[in-house]
């Protein structure tokens, strides 16, 4: 099938397919005599795996680590269980960080609702001068990485 057909069947854009190919997530396609890319059912299966792994929260870099092992038949049940357990721990850490951020927001909100307007301006100026509390900065730093 041609690149547009594969993109449509897989529910991705042609640009995404080209990007995956450049990143090594999708094996280079065979070029037909007219220069068009030609993809097989194997390409579709690999693409579906990449998209499924992404939907489970795996990054493209993490998926890229897995693919060669899978291709060589070295990625069995134990390895899959380890990767999933590791991903769950990562998600638990993110949930904890988000819960802490929510608590910080709730505390800030509670402080705002019980202070007179003049005090709010001072707090806003202090926040602007010093930035968010350390907890919030750490979470923001994690999100930008």
VMD Tcl script that builds the backbone (N, CA, C; Angstrom):
set m [mol new atoms 435]
animate dup $m
set s [atomselect $m all]
$s set {name element resname resid chain x y z} {
  {N N UNK 1 A 0.841 -1.173 0.000}
  {CA C UNK 1 A 0.000 0.000 0.000}
  {C C UNK 1 A 0.888 1.239 0.000}
  {N N UNK 2 A 0.367 2.340 -0.512}
  {CA C UNK 2 A 1.106 3.595 -0.575}
  {C C UNK 2 A 1.037 4.294 0.777}
  {N N UNK 3 A 1.858 5.315 0.938}
  {CA C UNK 3 A 1.961 6.015 2.218}
  {C C UNK 3 A 0.625 6.617 2.659}
  {N N UNK 4 A -0.117 7.183 1.735}
  {CA C UNK 4 A -1.419 7.766 2.072}
  {C C UNK 4 A -2.413 6.718 2.534}
  {N N UNK 5 A -2.364 5.553 1.907}
  {CA C UNK 5 A -3.265 4.462 2.290}
  {C C UNK 5 A -2.921 3.951 3.689}
  {N N UNK 6 A -1.618 3.778 3.944}
  {CA C UNK 6 A -1.191 3.326 5.269}
  {C C UNK 6 A -1.589 4.345 6.334}
  {N N UNK 7 A -1.383 5.609 6.043}
  {CA C UNK 7 A -1.746 6.662 6.990}
  {C C UNK 7 A -3.237 6.612 7.308}
  {N N UNK 8 A -4.049 6.446 6.282}
  {CA C UNK 8 A -5.495 6.414 6.479}
  {C C UNK 8 A -5.918 5.195 7.297}
  {N N UNK 9 A -5.384 4.034 6.957}
  {CA C UNK 9 A -5.734 2.800 7.673}
  {C C UNK 9 A -5.305 2.888 9.143}
  {N N UNK 10 A -4.127 3.470 9.379}
  {CA C UNK 10 A -3.592 3.542 10.740}
  {C C UNK 10 A -4.129 4.734 11.529}
  {N N UNK 11 A -4.754 5.676 10.849}
  {CA C UNK 11 A -5.294 6.848 11.536}
  {C C UNK 11 A -4.241 7.863 11.942}
  {N N UNK 12 A -3.194 7.979 11.132}
  {CA C UNK 12 A -2.141 8.967 11.385}
  {C C UNK 12 A -1.933 9.795 10.125}
  {N N UNK 13 A -1.158 10.843 10.248}
  {CA C UNK 13 A -0.871 11.666 9.076}
  {C C UNK 13 A 0.325 11.104 8.313}
  {N N UNK 14 A 0.433 11.504 7.076}
  {CA C UNK 14 A 1.575 11.108 6.249}
  {C C UNK 14 A 2.859 11.652 6.874}
  {N N UNK 15 A 2.800 12.866 7.411}
  {CA C UNK 15 A 3.974 13.449 8.067}
  {C C UNK 15 A 4.415 12.610 9.261}
  {N N UNK 16 A 3.457 12.070 10.001}
  {CA C UNK 16 A 3.784 11.205 11.137}
  {C C UNK 16 A 4.519 9.961 10.661}
  {N N UNK 17 A 4.052 9.368 9.575}
  {CA C UNK 17 A 4.728 8.183 9.025}
  {C C UNK 17 A 6.161 8.513 8.635}
  {N N UNK 18 A 6.335 9.632 7.966}
  {CA C UNK 18 A 7.690 10.034 7.553}
  {C C UNK 18 A 8.572 10.280 8.776}
  {N N UNK 19 A 8.005 10.899 9.796}
  {CA C UNK 19 A 8.750 11.154 11.032}
  {C C UNK 19 A 9.151 9.835 11.693}
  {N N UNK 20 A 8.214 8.917 11.818}
  {CA C UNK 20 A 8.515 7.611 12.410}
  {C C UNK 20 A 9.612 6.900 11.624}
  {N N UNK 21 A 9.561 7.024 10.317}
  {CA C UNK 21 A 10.576 6.391 9.483}
  {C C UNK 21 A 11.945 7.017 9.750}
  {N N UNK 22 A 12.015 8.338 9.827}
  {CA C UNK 22 A 13.281 9.031 10.100}
  {C C UNK 22 A 13.828 8.668 11.475}
  {N N UNK 23 A 12.935 8.461 12.440}
  {CA C UNK 23 A 13.342 8.135 13.806}
  {C C UNK 23 A 13.675 6.655 13.989}
  {N N UNK 24 A 13.435 5.851 12.977}
  {CA C UNK 24 A 13.727 4.428 13.068}
  {C C UNK 24 A 12.621 3.615 13.719}
  {N N UNK 25 A 11.485 4.235 13.971}
  {CA C UNK 25 A 10.358 3.513 14.563}
  {C C UNK 25 A 9.646 2.652 13.529}
  {N N UNK 26 A 9.706 3.084 12.300}
  {CA C UNK 26 A 9.093 2.369 11.186}
  {C C UNK 26 A 10.203 2.105 10.182}
  {N N UNK 27 A 10.359 0.860 9.800}
  {CA C UNK 27 A 11.423 0.509 8.870}
  {C C UNK 27 A 11.212 1.215 7.544}
  {N N UNK 28 A 12.313 1.551 6.915}
  {CA C UNK 28 A 12.235 2.227 5.622}
  {C C UNK 28 A 11.419 1.383 4.654}
  {N N UNK 29 A 10.592 2.067 3.929}
  {CA C UNK 29 A 9.729 1.377 2.975}
  {C C UNK 29 A 10.477 1.126 1.676}
  {N N UNK 30 A 9.937 0.219 0.900}
  {CA C UNK 30 A 10.484 -0.068 -0.424}
  {C C UNK 30 A 9.958 1.009 -1.366}
  {N N UNK 31 A 10.819 1.494 -2.225}
  {CA C UNK 31 A 10.392 2.491 -3.211}
  {C C UNK 31 A 10.043 1.772 -4.508}
  {N N UNK 32 A 8.901 2.143 -5.054}
  {CA C UNK 32 A 8.489 1.579 -6.341}
  {C C UNK 32 A 9.234 2.318 -7.451}
  {N N UNK 33 A 9.121 1.837 -8.672}
  {CA C UNK 33 A 9.842 2.438 -9.799}
  {C C UNK 33 A 9.455 3.901 -10.014}
  {N N UNK 34 A 8.246 4.269 -9.631}
  {CA C UNK 34 A 7.805 5.657 -9.785}
  {C C UNK 34 A 8.202 6.532 -8.589}
  {N N UNK 35 A 8.941 5.969 -7.621}
  {CA C UNK 35 A 9.421 6.728 -6.472}
  {C C UNK 35 A 8.496 6.713 -5.267}
  {N N UNK 36 A 7.303 6.169 -5.423}
  {CA C UNK 36 A 6.363 6.107 -4.304}
  {C C UNK 36 A 6.836 5.083 -3.273}
  {N N UNK 37 A 6.554 5.381 -2.023}
  {CA C UNK 37 A 6.851 4.415 -0.965}
  {C C UNK 37 A 5.790 3.311 -1.001}
  {N N UNK 38 A 6.248 2.086 -0.724}
  {CA C UNK 38 A 5.323 0.954 -0.681}
  {C C UNK 38 A 5.462 0.292 0.687}
  {N N UNK 39 A 4.331 0.135 1.362}
  {CA C UNK 39 A 4.316 -0.423 2.710}
  {C C UNK 39 A 3.569 -1.752 2.730}
  {N N UNK 40 A 3.994 -2.611 3.658}
  {CA C UNK 40 A 3.406 -3.949 3.771}
  {C C UNK 40 A 2.538 -4.047 5.028}
  {N N UNK 41 A 1.937 -5.210 5.191}
  {CA C UNK 41 A 1.144 -5.486 6.397}
  {C C UNK 41 A 2.043 -5.460 7.634}
  {N N UNK 42 A 3.305 -5.824 7.460}
  {CA C UNK 42 A 4.261 -5.785 8.571}
  {C C UNK 42 A 4.474 -4.342 9.055}
  {N N UNK 43 A 4.550 -3.409 8.113}
  {CA C UNK 43 A 4.661 -1.994 8.475}
  {C C UNK 43 A 3.438 -1.553 9.287}
  {N N UNK 44 A 2.271 -1.979 8.842}
  {CA C UNK 44 A 1.035 -1.617 9.535}
  {C C UNK 44 A 1.026 -2.190 10.954}
  {N N UNK 45 A 1.443 -3.432 11.108}
  {CA C UNK 45 A 1.475 -4.062 12.433}
  {C C UNK 45 A 2.439 -3.320 13.359}
  {N N UNK 46 A 3.595 -2.958 12.839}
  {CA C UNK 46 A 4.580 -2.229 13.647}
  {C C UNK 46 A 4.049 -0.847 14.022}
  {N N UNK 47 A 3.418 -0.192 13.069}
  {CA C UNK 47 A 2.835 1.120 13.317}
  {C C UNK 47 A 1.746 1.039 14.386}
  {N N UNK 48 A 0.935 0.025 14.313}
  {CA C UNK 48 A -0.117 -0.159 15.326}
  {C C UNK 48 A 0.483 -0.401 16.708}
  {N N UNK 49 A 1.595 -1.149 16.760}
  {CA C UNK 49 A 2.272 -1.357 18.040}
  {C C UNK 49 A 2.768 -0.024 18.599}
  {N N UNK 50 A 3.402 0.778 17.750}
  {CA C UNK 50 A 3.922 2.078 18.187}
  {C C UNK 50 A 2.794 2.937 18.741}
  {N N UNK 51 A 1.689 3.005 18.024}
  {CA C UNK 51 A 0.553 3.826 18.459}
  {C C UNK 51 A -0.064 3.281 19.754}
  {N N UNK 52 A -0.145 1.961 19.886}
  {CA C UNK 52 A -0.694 1.356 21.111}
  {C C UNK 52 A 0.204 1.646 22.307}
  {N N UNK 53 A 1.509 1.516 22.105}
  {CA C UNK 53 A 2.457 1.793 23.189}
  {C C UNK 53 A 2.389 3.261 23.596}
  {N N UNK 54 A 2.247 4.147 22.618}
  {CA C UNK 54 A 2.084 5.568 22.929}
  {C C UNK 54 A 0.820 5.804 23.751}
  {N N UNK 55 A -0.250 5.150 23.380}
  {CA C UNK 55 A -1.521 5.308 24.100}
  {C C UNK 55 A -1.396 4.836 25.548}
  {N N UNK 56 A -0.473 3.913 25.812}
  {CA C UNK 56 A -0.239 3.425 27.172}
  {C C UNK 56 A 0.741 4.309 27.940}
  {N N UNK 57 A 1.202 5.385 27.301}
  {CA C UNK 57 A 2.063 6.337 27.992}
  {C C UNK 57 A 3.542 6.195 27.720}
  {N N UNK 58 A 3.927 5.273 26.855}
  {CA C UNK 58 A 5.337 5.113 26.538}
  {C C UNK 58 A 5.764 6.207 25.563}
  {N N UNK 59 A 6.953 6.751 25.782}
  {CA C UNK 59 A 7.478 7.776 24.889}
  {C C UNK 59 A 8.031 7.112 23.634}
  {N N UNK 60 A 8.234 7.911 22.602}
  {CA C UNK 60 A 8.811 7.361 21.374}
  {C C UNK 60 A 10.214 6.816 21.639}
  {N N UNK 61 A 10.968 7.470 22.517}
  {CA C UNK 61 A 12.306 6.979 22.857}
  {C C UNK 61 A 12.229 5.610 23.533}
  {N N UNK 62 A 11.273 5.435 24.431}
  {CA C UNK 62 A 11.104 4.139 25.097}
  {C C UNK 62 A 10.685 3.068 24.101}
  {N N UNK 63 A 9.811 3.427 23.190}
  {CA C UNK 63 A 9.355 2.480 22.167}
  {C C UNK 63 A 10.520 2.105 21.265}
  {N N UNK 64 A 11.349 3.083 20.958}
  {CA C UNK 64 A 12.501 2.847 20.087}
  {C C UNK 64 A 13.477 1.849 20.716}
  {N N UNK 65 A 13.566 1.834 22.040}
  {CA C UNK 65 A 14.422 0.867 22.733}
  {C C UNK 65 A 13.873 -0.554 22.600}
  {N N UNK 66 A 12.562 -0.671 22.601}
  {CA C UNK 66 A 11.895 -1.972 22.594}
  {C C UNK 66 A 11.911 -2.630 21.217}
  {N N UNK 67 A 11.727 -1.844 20.169}
  {CA C UNK 67 A 11.527 -2.395 18.820}
  {C C UNK 67 A 12.634 -3.337 18.340}
  {N N UNK 68 A 13.923 -2.994 18.503}
  {CA C UNK 68 A 14.952 -3.936 18.037}
  {C C UNK 68 A 14.906 -5.277 18.767}
  {N N UNK 69 A 14.623 -5.230 20.068}
  {CA C UNK 69 A 14.528 -6.468 20.843}
  {C C UNK 69 A 13.359 -7.315 20.355}
  {N N UNK 70 A 12.257 -6.651 20.036}
  {CA C UNK 70 A 11.092 -7.374 19.521}
  {C C UNK 70 A 11.408 -8.013 18.176}
  {N N UNK 71 A 12.079 -7.266 17.322}
  {CA C UNK 71 A 12.403 -7.763 15.983}
  {C C UNK 71 A 13.306 -8.993 16.053}
  {N N UNK 72 A 14.156 -9.039 17.082}
  {CA C UNK 72 A 15.071 -10.173 17.235}
  {C C UNK 72 A 14.474 -11.284 18.094}
  {N N UNK 73 A 13.239 -11.106 18.517}
  {CA C UNK 73 A 12.578 -12.122 19.329}
  {C C UNK 73 A 13.092 -12.191 20.751}
  {N N UNK 74 A 13.733 -11.114 21.226}
  {CA C UNK 74 A 14.321 -11.097 22.562}
  {C C UNK 74 A 13.454 -10.353 23.576}
  {N N UNK 75 A 12.256 -10.043 23.208}
  {CA C UNK 75 A 11.392 -9.264 24.096}
  {C C UNK 75 A 10.191 -10.114 24.460}
  {N N UNK 76 A 10.352 -10.887 25.532}
  {CA C UNK 76 A 9.302 -11.810 25.945}
  {C C UNK 76 A 8.413 -11.249 27.031}
  {N N UNK 77 A 7.641 -12.138 27.602}
  {CA C UNK 77 A 6.654 -11.763 28.620}
  {C C UNK 77 A 7.297 -11.058 29.813}
  {N N UNK 78 A 8.433 -11.566 30.298}
  {CA C UNK 78 A 9.094 -10.957 31.459}
  {C C UNK 78 A 9.502 -9.515 31.180}
  {N N UNK 79 A 10.054 -9.284 29.996}
  {CA C UNK 79 A 10.474 -7.933 29.632}
  {C C UNK 79 A 9.270 -6.994 29.527}
  {N N UNK 80 A 8.198 -7.507 28.962}
  {CA C UNK 80 A 6.976 -6.701 28.840}
  {C C UNK 80 A 6.445 -6.354 30.229}
  {N N UNK 81 A 6.407 -7.347 31.124}
  {CA C UNK 81 A 5.929 -7.107 32.487}
  {C C UNK 81 A 6.797 -6.076 33.202}
  {N N UNK 82 A 8.124 -6.163 33.009}
  {CA C UNK 82 A 9.031 -5.208 33.645}
  {C C UNK 82 A 8.787 -3.792 33.130}
  {N N UNK 83 A 8.627 -3.658 31.829}
  {CA C UNK 83 A 8.383 -2.324 31.239}
  {C C UNK 83 A 7.055 -1.749 31.732}
  {N N UNK 84 A 6.044 -2.587 31.797}
  {CA C UNK 84 A 4.730 -2.112 32.254}
  {C C UNK 84 A 4.795 -1.734 33.736}
  {N N UNK 85 A 5.458 -2.545 34.544}
  {CA C UNK 85 A 5.593 -2.232 35.974}
  {C C UNK 85 A 6.354 -0.922 36.165}
  {N N UNK 86 A 7.396 -0.731 35.387}
  {CA C UNK 86 A 8.170 0.506 35.454}
  {C C UNK 86 A 7.322 1.710 35.055}
  {N N UNK 87 A 6.517 1.553 34.013}
  {CA C UNK 87 A 5.637 2.638 33.553}
  {C C UNK 87 A 4.600 2.957 34.626}
  {N N UNK 88 A 4.078 1.928 35.305}
  {CA C UNK 88 A 3.100 2.170 36.368}
  {C C UNK 88 A 3.737 2.939 37.527}
  {N N UNK 89 A 4.990 2.617 37.868}
  {CA C UNK 89 A 5.689 3.354 38.922}
  {C C UNK 89 A 5.885 4.813 38.514}
  {N N UNK 90 A 6.224 5.022 37.265}
  {CA C UNK 90 A 6.396 6.377 36.740}
  {C C UNK 90 A 5.082 7.163 36.844}
  {N N UNK 91 A 3.993 6.524 36.497}
  {CA C UNK 91 A 2.676 7.167 36.567}
  {C C UNK 91 A 2.298 7.449 38.021}
  {N N UNK 92 A 2.601 6.508 38.924}
  {CA C UNK 92 A 2.328 6.735 40.349}
  {C C UNK 92 A 3.084 7.966 40.853}
  {N N UNK 93 A 4.334 8.126 40.425}
  {CA C UNK 93 A 5.126 9.298 40.824}
  {C C UNK 93 A 4.505 10.581 40.272}
  {N N UNK 94 A 4.022 10.524 39.041}
  {CA C UNK 94 A 3.366 11.695 38.450}
  {C C UNK 94 A 2.076 12.030 39.194}
  {N N UNK 95 A 1.322 11.003 39.561}
  {CA C UNK 95 A 0.076 11.219 40.310}
  {C C UNK 95 A 0.388 11.879 41.650}
  {N N UNK 96 A 1.417 11.391 42.338}
  {CA C UNK 96 A 1.805 11.965 43.625}
  {C C UNK 96 A 2.199 13.432 43.460}
  {N N UNK 97 A 2.999 13.723 42.437}
  {CA C UNK 97 A 3.414 15.106 42.187}
  {C C UNK 97 A 2.212 15.991 41.882}
  {N N UNK 98 A 1.265 15.477 41.116}
  {CA C UNK 98 A 0.060 16.250 40.798}
  {C C UNK 98 A -0.820 16.453 42.029}
  {N N UNK 99 A -0.893 15.437 42.891}
  {CA C UNK 99 A -1.663 15.581 44.133}
  {C C UNK 99 A -1.041 16.660 45.021}
  {N N UNK 100 A 0.298 16.679 45.072}
  {CA C UNK 100 A 0.982 17.701 45.861}
  {C C UNK 100 A 0.732 19.087 45.272}
  {N N UNK 101 A 0.759 19.187 43.968}
  {CA C UNK 101 A 0.474 20.456 43.310}
  {C C UNK 101 A -0.957 20.899 43.596}
  {N N UNK 102 A -1.886 19.954 43.553}
  {CA C UNK 102 A -3.286 20.276 43.842}
  {C C UNK 102 A -3.435 20.790 45.271}
  {N N UNK 103 A -2.757 20.144 46.222}
  {CA C UNK 103 A -2.805 20.595 47.613}
  {C C UNK 103 A -2.263 22.017 47.733}
  {N N UNK 104 A -1.174 22.294 47.033}
  {CA C UNK 104 A -0.586 23.636 47.052}
  {C C UNK 104 A -1.570 24.653 46.481}
  {N N UNK 105 A -2.234 24.290 45.398}
  {CA C UNK 105 A -3.231 25.179 44.798}
  {C C UNK 105 A -4.409 25.400 45.744}
  {N N UNK 106 A -4.835 24.337 46.411}
  {CA C UNK 106 A -5.942 24.460 47.359}
  {C C UNK 106 A -5.565 25.379 48.521}
  {N N UNK 107 A -4.337 25.243 49.017}
  {CA C UNK 107 A -3.871 26.108 50.099}
  {C C UNK 107 A -3.812 27.562 49.644}
  {N N UNK 108 A -3.298 27.770 48.456}
  {CA C UNK 108 A -3.224 29.124 47.906}
  {C C UNK 108 A -4.618 29.699 47.728}
  {N N UNK 109 A -5.521 28.887 47.203}
  {CA C UNK 109 A -6.904 29.328 47.006}
  {C C UNK 109 A -7.550 29.688 48.340}
  {N N UNK 110 A -7.337 28.842 49.352}
  {CA C UNK 110 A -7.912 29.101 50.675}
  {C C UNK 110 A -7.360 30.400 51.254}
  {N N UNK 111 A -6.083 30.660 51.048}
  {CA C UNK 111 A -5.485 31.905 51.539}
  {C C UNK 111 A -6.076 33.107 50.816}
  {N N UNK 112 A -6.316 32.957 49.545}
  {CA C UNK 112 A -6.869 34.067 48.763}
  {C C UNK 112 A -8.290 34.402 49.188}
  {N N UNK 113 A -9.068 33.391 49.516}
  {CA C UNK 113 A -10.472 33.635 49.854}
  {C C UNK 113 A -10.645 34.263 51.229}
  {N N UNK 114 A -9.621 34.196 52.095}
  {CA C UNK 114 A -9.805 34.790 53.415}
  {C C UNK 114 A -8.994 36.059 53.631}
  {N N UNK 115 A -8.366 36.597 52.609}
  {CA C UNK 115 A -7.575 37.813 52.769}
  {C C UNK 115 A -8.291 38.998 52.130}
  {N N UNK 116 A -8.146 40.155 52.739}
  {CA C UNK 116 A -8.722 41.345 52.109}
  {C C UNK 116 A -7.983 41.674 50.813}
  {N N UNK 117 A -8.638 42.428 49.947}
  {CA C UNK 117 A -8.094 42.753 48.622}
  {C C UNK 117 A -6.699 43.364 48.691}
  {N N UNK 118 A -6.441 44.261 49.623}
  {CA C UNK 118 A -5.135 44.926 49.684}
  {C C UNK 118 A -4.015 43.924 49.954}
  {N N UNK 119 A -4.284 42.915 50.762}
  {CA C UNK 119 A -3.283 41.887 51.065}
  {C C UNK 119 A -3.028 41.011 49.843}
  {N N UNK 120 A -4.054 40.787 49.010}
  {CA C UNK 120 A -3.898 39.980 47.800}
  {C C UNK 120 A -2.888 40.606 46.858}
  {N N UNK 121 A -2.906 41.910 46.718}
  {CA C UNK 121 A -1.965 42.590 45.828}
  {C C UNK 121 A -0.538 42.375 46.302}
  {N N UNK 122 A -0.317 42.406 47.605}
  {CA C UNK 122 A 1.015 42.172 48.154}
  {C C UNK 122 A 1.449 40.737 47.868}
  {N N UNK 123 A 0.568 39.762 48.083}
  {CA C UNK 123 A 0.899 38.364 47.814}
  {C C UNK 123 A 1.210 38.141 46.341}
  {N N UNK 124 A 0.450 38.767 45.460}
  {CA C UNK 124 A 0.686 38.622 44.028}
  {C C UNK 124 A 2.038 39.209 43.659}
  {N N UNK 125 A 2.385 40.349 44.261}
  {CA C UNK 125 A 3.684 40.967 43.994}
  {C C UNK 125 A 4.812 40.079 44.505}
  {N N UNK 126 A 4.636 39.488 45.679}
  {CA C UNK 126 A 5.642 38.582 46.234}
  {C C UNK 126 A 5.814 37.358 45.344}
  {N N UNK 127 A 4.718 36.793 44.881}
  {CA C UNK 127 A 4.770 35.629 44.003}
  {C C UNK 127 A 5.479 35.980 42.699}
  {N N UNK 128 A 5.167 37.137 42.143}
  {CA C UNK 128 A 5.797 37.558 40.892}
  {C C UNK 128 A 7.292 37.761 41.083}
  {N N UNK 129 A 7.680 38.266 42.254}
  {CA C UNK 129 A 9.088 38.540 42.526}
  {C C UNK 129 A 9.883 37.264 42.774}
  {N N UNK 130 A 9.311 36.354 43.526}
  {CA C UNK 130 A 10.040 35.155 43.949}
  {C C UNK 130 A 9.686 33.906 43.158}
  {N N UNK 131 A 8.664 33.938 42.357}
  {CA C UNK 131 A 8.242 32.771 41.600}
  {C C UNK 131 A 7.396 31.847 42.452}
  {N N UNK 132 A 6.941 30.748 41.857}
  {CA C UNK 132 A 6.086 29.810 42.590}
  {C C UNK 132 A 6.871 29.088 43.679}
  {N N UNK 133 A 6.182 28.505 44.648}
  {CA C UNK 133 A 6.861 27.734 45.689}
  {C C UNK 133 A 7.713 26.622 45.074}
  {N N UNK 134 A 8.716 26.153 45.825}
  {CA C UNK 134 A 9.660 25.156 45.309}
  {C C UNK 134 A 8.965 23.916 44.766}
  {N N UNK 135 A 7.951 23.440 45.456}
  {CA C UNK 135 A 7.226 22.243 45.007}
  {C C UNK 135 A 6.679 22.423 43.603}
  {N N UNK 136 A 6.083 23.574 43.368}
  {CA C UNK 136 A 5.472 23.848 42.070}
  {C C UNK 136 A 6.552 23.963 41.003}
  {N N UNK 137 A 7.668 24.624 41.333}
  {CA C UNK 137 A 8.762 24.760 40.363}
  {C C UNK 137 A 9.309 23.396 39.967}
  {N N UNK 138 A 9.471 22.497 40.953}
  {CA C UNK 138 A 9.990 21.160 40.635}
  {C C UNK 138 A 9.063 20.442 39.670}
  {N N UNK 139 A 7.778 20.518 39.897}
  {CA C UNK 139 A 6.811 19.856 39.025}
  {C C UNK 139 A 6.835 20.481 37.638}
  {N N UNK 140 A 6.910 21.810 37.588}
  {CA C UNK 140 A 6.957 22.483 36.292}
  {C C UNK 140 A 8.214 22.095 35.531}
  {N N UNK 141 A 9.343 21.977 36.234}
  {CA C UNK 141 A 10.584 21.561 35.589}
  {C C UNK 141 A 10.457 20.162 35.013}
  {N N UNK 142 A 9.807 19.256 35.752}
  {CA C UNK 142 A 9.610 17.887 35.269}
  {C C UNK 142 A 8.761 17.870 34.015}
  {N N UNK 143 A 7.747 18.721 33.977}
  {CA C UNK 143 A 6.835 18.741 32.832}
  {C C UNK 143 A 7.511 19.255 31.576}
  {N N UNK 144 A 8.512 20.138 31.712}
  {CA C UNK 144 A 9.170 20.708 30.539}
  {C C UNK 144 A 10.284 19.825 30.019}
  {N N UNK 145 A 10.660 18.807 30.760}
  {CA C UNK 145 A 11.738 17.907 30.296}
  {C C UNK 145 A 11.202 16.862 29.376}
}
mol reanalyze $m
mol bondsrecalc $m
mol representation Tube
mol addrep $m
